[in-house]
Amino acid sequence: MEELNLVKEQIKTYVIECEDEKSLYLLDKLATGKMLRSKLILKIAGISNESIKLCAVIEMIHASSLLHDDVIDDASTRRGEPSVNALFDNKTAIMFGDVLYSKAFAELSLMPKEISHLVASAVTKLSIGEMLDVDLTQEFNTSYDKYLDMIYKKTASLIEASAKAAAILSNKDGQIYATYGKNLGLAFQMIDDILDITQDSKTLGKPAMHDFEEGKVTIPYLLLHERLENKEALVSLYKKTLDEKNIVWIKNQMLETKALEDSILMAKKLGNEAIEALKDENSQDLVLIMKAMIERDF
């Protein structure tokens, strides 16, 4: 998408304005993802100076959160490329994340008050979500509410704010698009959690089934734990390095109990609710974004 290049150029312009050569160098080392939030904003608000700047601010905030996330998770790769903390060190990754955060907020402060407050509030939720994510790795979590609250704050809140802010920019119904964005974010994270189990390491760009080793009890594991007779067998593998035998056992149990199948259905239900919210909005592109995500092969 040519418009995504406009967003990348705007981000580069903002970093150049920081007048720091190292920051510009580090920006070049960031692995670029699908830019889901920008695609969402541009589909809702169209292409204008305001929407491109909003995209750039959101992408900088998102990139910053990932830089910090990689330090927290001690991750060595991001999207199949070496992460900034692996290329340099944790201090560099944290400080560059802070540069992106603070520059994004400086630019956000120049935007309409309703939009700046909306996005800033989402970033507060995102940061709380990061803390919840860490807290939930302390012991085997069996609470759906805690899991859903964490993925809402950590992932869905910024996508929700992106969609609502774009609607406000273009004089559309903010609440309808907020509902779409929230459900998109929840479904996106659930599917990411499912892919950690169903995809191989090469496809993922990180070790497969790494979430459970890290202490993350995601939706498939929650369902599996609930349905297993021998729950202790699963809990005993929590935060352990999984060998091939353990991996095969978990995958087989996921299939036998339909934990994986029902996790996919839960994500699809959220996606379909988002599509339903848009039924009067003539937003076929957004429907296609959601369908592409929930109708993929797992």
C-alpha positions as CSV (number, residue, x, y, z in Angstrom):
1,M,0.0,0.0,0.0
2,E,1.5,3.3,-1.2
3,E,-0.2,5.2,1.7
4,L,1.7,3.1,4.2
5,N,4.9,4.4,2.7
6,L,3.6,7.9,3.5
7,V,3.1,6.9,7.1
8,K,6.7,5.5,7.2
9,E,8.0,8.8,5.7
10,Q,6.1,10.8,8.3
11,I,7.6,8.6,11.1
12,K,11.1,9.3,9.7
13,T,10.3,13.0,9.5
14,Y,9.3,13.0,13.2
15,V,12.5,11.2,14.2
16,I,14.6,13.5,12.1
17,E,13.0,16.4,14.0
18,C,14.5,14.8,17.2
19,E,17.9,15.8,15.9
20,D,19.6,12.6,17.0
21,E,21.5,10.5,14.5
22,K,21.4,7.4,16.7
23,S,17.6,7.5,16.9
24,L,17.5,7.7,13.1
25,Y,19.9,4.7,12.8
26,L,17.8,2.7,15.3
27,L,14.6,3.5,13.4
28,D,16.1,1.8,10.4
29,K,16.7,-1.3,12.5
30,L,13.1,-1.7,13.6
31,A,11.3,-4.6,11.9
32,T,8.2,-3.3,10.2
33,G,5.0,-5.3,10.8
34,K,1.6,-5.3,9.0
35,M,0.8,-1.8,10.2
36,L,-2.7,-3.0,11.1
37,R,-3.5,0.2,13.1
38,S,-2.5,2.4,10.1
39,K,-4.5,0.4,7.7
40,L,-7.5,0.7,10.0
41,I,-7.2,4.5,10.3
42,L,-6.7,5.0,6.6
43,K,-9.7,2.8,5.7
44,I,-11.9,4.8,8.1
45,A,-10.7,8.3,7.7
46,G,-9.2,8.3,4.2
47,I,-5.8,9.8,3.3
48,S,-5.1,13.3,4.5
49,N,-2.3,15.1,6.3
50,E,-4.2,14.6,9.6
51,S,-4.8,10.9,9.1
52,I,-1.2,10.2,8.0
53,K,0.1,12.1,11.1
54,L,-2.3,10.1,13.4
55,C,-1.1,6.9,11.8
56,A,2.6,7.9,12.4
57,V,1.9,8.8,16.1
58,I,0.0,5.5,16.7
59,E,2.8,3.4,15.0
60,M,5.5,5.1,17.0
61,I,3.6,4.4,20.2
62,H,3.1,0.8,19.1
63,A,6.8,0.4,18.2
64,S,7.8,1.8,21.5
65,S,5.6,-0.7,23.4
66,L,7.2,-3.5,21.4
67,L,10.7,-2.3,22.2
68,H,9.9,-2.4,25.9
69,D,8.0,-5.7,25.5
70,D,11.1,-7.3,24.0
71,V,13.2,-6.3,27.0
72,I,10.5,-7.5,29.4
73,D,10.3,-10.9,27.5
74,D,14.1,-11.1,26.9
75,A,13.2,-11.6,23.3
76,S,16.0,-11.9,20.7
77,T,13.9,-11.6,17.6
78,R,11.0,-9.5,16.4
79,R,9.1,-10.4,13.2
80,G,11.8,-12.8,12.3
81,E,14.6,-10.1,12.5
82,P,17.0,-9.5,15.4
83,S,15.3,-7.2,18.0
84,V,16.9,-3.9,19.0
85,N,17.8,-5.2,22.5
86,A,19.5,-8.2,20.9
87,L,21.4,-6.0,18.4
88,F,22.5,-3.5,21.0
89,D,21.3,-3.9,24.6
90,N,18.3,-3.5,26.9
91,K,19.2,0.1,27.8
92,T,19.3,1.2,24.2
93,A,16.0,-0.5,23.5
94,I,14.3,1.1,26.5
95,M,15.7,4.6,25.8
96,F,14.9,4.5,22.1
97,G,11.4,3.4,23.0
98,D,11.2,6.4,25.3
99,V,12.3,8.7,22.4
100,L,9.5,7.3,20.2
101,Y,6.9,7.6,23.0
102,S,7.8,11.2,23.9
103,K,8.0,12.4,20.3
104,A,4.6,10.7,19.6
105,F,3.1,12.5,22.6
106,A,4.6,15.8,21.5
107,E,2.9,15.5,18.1
108,L,-0.3,14.1,19.7
109,S,-0.6,17.2,21.8
110,L,-1.1,19.3,18.6
111,M,-4.1,17.2,17.5
112,P,-7.7,17.9,18.5
113,K,-8.2,17.5,22.2
114,E,-10.8,14.7,21.9
115,I,-8.4,12.6,19.8
116,S,-5.3,13.3,21.9
117,H,-7.1,12.4,25.2
118,L,-8.5,9.3,23.6
119,V,-5.1,8.0,22.4
120,A,-3.3,9.0,25.6
121,S,-5.8,7.2,27.7
122,A,-5.4,4.0,25.5
123,V,-1.6,4.2,26.1
124,T,-2.2,4.3,29.8
125,K,-4.3,1.1,29.5
126,L,-1.6,-0.4,27.2
127,S,1.0,0.2,29.9
128,I,-1.2,-1.3,32.6
129,G,-1.8,-4.3,30.3
130,E,2.0,-4.8,30.1
131,M,2.1,-5.0,33.9
132,L,-0.8,-7.4,34.0
133,D,0.9,-9.6,31.4
134,V,4.0,-9.8,33.6
135,D,1.9,-10.4,36.8
136,L,0.0,-13.3,35.1
137,T,3.3,-15.1,34.4
138,Q,4.0,-15.5,38.1
139,E,1.7,-18.5,38.4
140,F,-0.6,-20.7,36.3
141,N,-3.6,-18.4,35.6
142,T,-7.0,-20.1,35.4
143,S,-9.1,-16.9,35.1
144,Y,-10.7,-16.0,31.8
145,D,-11.6,-12.6,33.1
146,K,-7.9,-11.8,33.9
147,Y,-6.8,-13.0,30.5
148,L,-9.4,-11.0,28.7
149,D,-8.8,-7.9,30.7
150,M,-5.0,-8.2,30.0
151,I,-5.4,-8.7,26.2
152,Y,-8.0,-5.8,26.1
153,K,-5.6,-3.4,27.8
154,K,-2.4,-4.6,26.2
155,T,-3.5,-5.1,22.6
156,A,-7.1,-4.1,21.9
157,S,-7.2,-0.7,23.7
158,L,-4.9,1.0,21.2
159,I,-6.6,-0.6,18.2
160,E,-10.0,0.5,19.6
161,A,-8.6,4.1,20.1
162,S,-7.2,4.1,16.6
163,A,-10.5,3.2,15.0
164,K,-12.5,5.7,17.2
165,A,-10.0,8.5,16.6
166,A,-10.2,7.9,12.8
167,A,-14.0,8.0,13.0
168,I,-13.8,11.3,14.9
169,L,-11.4,12.7,12.2
170,S,-13.9,11.9,9.5
171,N,-17.1,12.8,11.4
172,K,-18.4,9.2,11.6
173,D,-20.0,7.4,14.6
174,G,-17.1,7.0,17.0
175,Q,-18.8,4.3,19.1
176,I,-19.5,2.0,16.2
177,Y,-15.9,2.1,15.1
178,A,-14.7,1.7,18.7
179,T,-16.7,-1.5,18.9
180,Y,-15.1,-2.7,15.7
181,G,-11.6,-1.8,16.8
182,K,-12.0,-3.4,20.2
183,N,-13.2,-6.7,18.8
184,L,-10.6,-6.6,16.1
185,G,-7.9,-6.2,18.8
186,L,-9.2,-9.0,21.0
187,A,-9.6,-11.4,18.0
188,F,-6.2,-10.4,16.7
189,Q,-4.5,-11.2,20.1
190,M,-6.4,-14.5,20.5
191,I,-5.4,-15.6,17.0
192,D,-1.8,-14.6,17.7
193,D,-2.0,-16.8,20.8
194,I,-3.5,-19.7,18.8
195,L,-0.8,-19.4,16.0
196,D,1.9,-19.8,18.7
197,I,0.6,-23.4,19.0
198,T,-0.4,-24.2,15.4
199,Q,2.4,-22.6,13.4
200,D,6.1,-23.7,13.2
201,S,9.0,-21.6,14.3
202,K,10.0,-20.5,10.8
203,T,6.5,-19.2,10.1
204,L,6.3,-17.4,13.4
205,G,9.7,-15.8,13.4
206,K,10.1,-17.0,17.0
207,P,10.2,-20.4,18.7
208,A,6.9,-22.2,18.5
209,M,4.9,-22.8,21.7
210,H,7.1,-20.2,23.3
211,D,4.2,-18.5,25.1
212,F,3.6,-21.4,27.6
213,E,7.4,-21.7,28.3
214,E,7.3,-17.9,29.1
215,G,4.5,-18.4,31.5
216,K,1.6,-17.1,29.4
217,V,-1.6,-19.1,29.8
218,T,-3.4,-18.0,26.7
219,I,-7.0,-18.9,25.6
220,P,-6.2,-22.4,24.2
221,Y,-4.4,-23.4,27.5
222,L,-7.3,-21.9,29.6
223,L,-9.8,-24.1,27.8
224,L,-7.4,-27.1,27.9
225,H,-6.9,-26.8,31.6
226,E,-10.6,-26.5,32.2
227,R,-11.3,-29.7,30.2
228,L,-8.4,-32.0,31.2
229,E,-9.0,-34.6,33.9
230,N,-5.4,-34.7,34.8
231,K,-4.9,-30.9,35.1
232,E,-1.6,-31.4,37.0
233,A,0.0,-32.9,34.0
234,L,-0.4,-29.6,32.1
235,V,0.5,-27.4,35.1
236,S,3.7,-29.4,35.6
237,L,4.9,-28.3,32.2
238,Y,4.2,-24.6,32.9
239,K,7.3,-22.4,32.3
240,K,9.4,-25.5,31.5
241,T,11.4,-26.0,28.3
242,L,9.2,-28.3,26.3
243,D,10.8,-31.2,24.5
244,E,9.2,-32.9,21.4
245,K,7.3,-35.4,23.6
246,N,5.7,-32.6,25.7
247,I,4.8,-30.6,22.6
248,V,3.1,-33.6,20.9
249,W,1.2,-34.4,24.1
250,I,-0.1,-30.8,24.5
251,K,-1.1,-30.6,20.8
252,N,-2.9,-33.9,21.0
253,Q,-4.8,-32.9,24.1
254,M,-5.7,-29.6,22.5
255,L,-7.2,-31.6,19.6
256,E,-8.9,-34.2,21.8
257,T,-10.6,-31.7,24.1
258,K,-11.4,-29.4,21.2
259,A,-9.6,-26.6,23.2
260,L,-7.9,-25.4,20.0
261,E,-11.1,-25.6,17.9
262,D,-13.1,-23.7,20.4
263,S,-10.4,-21.0,20.8
264,I,-10.6,-20.4,17.1
265,L,-14.5,-20.2,17.3
266,M,-14.2,-17.6,20.2
267,A,-11.9,-15.4,18.1
268,K,-14.3,-15.8,15.0
269,K,-17.3,-14.9,17.2
270,L,-15.5,-11.6,18.2
271,G,-14.7,-11.0,14.6
272,N,-18.3,-11.5,13.4
273,E,-19.6,-9.2,16.2
274,A,-17.3,-6.5,14.8
275,I,-18.6,-7.1,11.3
276,E,-22.2,-6.9,12.6
277,A,-21.4,-3.5,14.2
278,L,-20.5,-2.1,10.8
279,K,-23.6,-3.4,9.0
280,D,-25.0,0.1,8.3
281,E,-21.6,1.8,7.7
282,N,-20.8,0.7,4.1
283,S,-17.3,-0.3,5.3
284,Q,-16.6,-3.3,3.1
285,D,-12.8,-2.8,3.4
286,L,-13.0,-3.2,7.2
287,V,-15.2,-6.3,6.8
288,L,-12.5,-7.7,4.5
289,I,-9.7,-6.9,7.0
290,M,-11.6,-8.8,9.7
291,K,-12.6,-11.7,7.4
292,A,-9.0,-12.1,6.3
293,M,-7.9,-12.5,9.9
294,I,-10.6,-14.9,11.1
295,E,-11.0,-17.0,8.0
296,R,-7.3,-17.9,7.7
297,D,-5.9,-21.5,8.0
298,F,-4.7,-22.4,11.4
